[in-house]
């Protein structure tokens, strides 16, 4: 996830910027979940609890951010429609 995506307030973004951010965040979440599945699915390899916690933290943060952007898009759609 890019630093400017983490900091920028969705209420200050245009609809097109929100759509692009949402797309990027969903792609990031897909990547994290794919990596997590690959890493945790390996048999015979010890995975530390901190690695598992890092994946969960990343997934949770991305999901929260996606929800924020979706809410901003819904609010923008309601105000424009």
C-alpha positions as CSV (number, residue, x, y, z in Angstrom):
1,X,0.0,0.0,0.0
2,X,1.3,3.4,-0.9
3,X,1.9,6.0,1.8
4,X,-0.2,8.6,0.1
5,X,-3.1,6.2,0.0
6,X,-2.9,5.6,3.7
7,X,-2.8,9.3,4.6
8,X,-5.2,10.9,2.1
9,X,-8.7,11.5,3.5
10,X,-11.4,9.9,1.2
11,X,-13.7,12.9,1.8
12,X,-11.1,15.1,0.0
13,X,-10.9,12.8,-3.1
14,X,-12.9,12.9,-6.3
15,X,-15.1,10.0,-7.3
16,X,-12.5,8.8,-9.9
17,X,-9.8,9.0,-7.2
18,X,-11.9,7.0,-4.8
19,X,-12.6,4.3,-7.5
20,X,-8.9,4.1,-8.3
21,X,-8.0,3.9,-4.6
22,X,-10.6,1.2,-4.0
23,X,-9.3,-0.8,-7.0
24,X,-5.7,-0.5,-5.7
25,X,-6.7,-1.5,-2.1
26,X,-8.6,-4.5,-3.3
27,X,-5.6,-5.6,-5.4
28,X,-3.3,-5.1,-2.4
29,X,-5.7,-7.2,-0.3
30,X,-5.8,-9.9,-3.0
31,X,-2.0,-9.9,-3.1
32,X,-1.7,-10.2,0.7
33,X,-4.2,-13.0,0.9
34,X,-2.5,-14.9,-1.9
35,X,0.9,-14.5,-0.3
36,X,-0.5,-15.5,3.1
37,X,-2.1,-18.6,1.6
38,X,1.2,-19.6,-0.2
39,X,3.3,-19.0,2.9
40,X,1.0,-20.6,5.5
41,X,0.2,-23.4,3.2
42,X,3.7,-24.7,3.0
43,X,4.1,-28.0,4.8
44,X,7.2,-28.8,6.8
45,X,8.2,-25.1,7.2
46,X,7.8,-23.4,10.6
47,X,6.0,-20.0,10.3
48,X,6.5,-17.8,13.3
49,X,3.5,-16.4,15.1
50,X,4.7,-12.9,14.3
51,X,4.5,-13.7,10.6
52,X,0.9,-14.9,11.0
53,X,0.1,-11.8,13.1
54,X,1.6,-9.5,10.4
55,X,-0.6,-11.0,7.7
56,X,-3.7,-10.7,9.9
57,X,-2.7,-7.1,10.7
58,X,-2.2,-6.2,7.0
59,X,-5.5,-7.9,6.0
60,X,-7.4,-6.1,8.8
61,X,-5.9,-2.7,7.9
62,X,-6.7,-3.1,4.2
63,X,-10.3,-4.2,5.0
64,X,-10.8,-1.2,7.2
65,X,-9.5,1.2,4.5
66,X,-11.6,-0.5,1.8
67,X,-14.7,0.0,4.0
68,X,-13.8,3.7,4.5
69,X,-13.4,4.2,0.7
70,X,-16.7,2.3,0.0
71,X,-18.5,4.5,2.6
72,X,-17.1,7.6,1.0
73,X,-18.2,6.4,-2.5
74,X,-21.7,5.6,-1.1
75,X,-21.9,9.1,0.5
76,X,-20.7,10.7,-2.7
77,X,-23.3,8.8,-4.7
78,X,-26.1,9.7,-2.4
79,X,-25.2,13.4,-2.5
80,X,-24.8,13.4,-6.3
81,X,-27.9,11.3,-7.0
